[in-house]
Amino acid sequence: MDQRIETQSFNIGNPPFYLEAVISLVGNDLCIFIGGGQKFHLGAVAVAYPYQKYNQPGKISSSVSLITIPGHKEDQLVLQGAGRLSKIFKCSVVLSAGLHIDNATDNDINHLSENFSHLLMKIEEFLKTNLQKNS
């Protein structure tokens, strides 16, 4: 058995909107943590797994479970991100995130959310290339 956990890091933005991601390829599955803003932490975790829709052969969907630490707002980010990656790569995905800016305005939150989306796109592009090489 020669499987190993492979890790890769990504980042985007400048303070206070800087985000950093660490992804781990765990066999055929993914584990991703994204932290950012002024305080990295665990705010929400989503676990997604793909399945084939029974009434639509060949159509892959994803079931996602969510845990949110009370008072944190990253739930929709990880819910959507984990579901998307699970469907695209047909694997189980754990995505956790903690993003924080003190006294954040709506504009600050939008900026962090946009950086989160751009960071997930960078990860997706990396995985498309990397997973194809390992297939």
Secondary structure as UniProt FT lines:
FT   STRAND          5..12
FT   TURN            15..16
FT   STRAND          19..26
FT   TURN            27..28
FT   STRAND          29..37
FT   STRAND          44..52
FT   TURN            54..55
FT   TURN            57..58
FT   STRAND          60..68
FT   TURN            70..71
FT   HELIX           75..89
FT   STRAND          93..100
FT   TURN            102..103
FT   HELIX           106..134
//
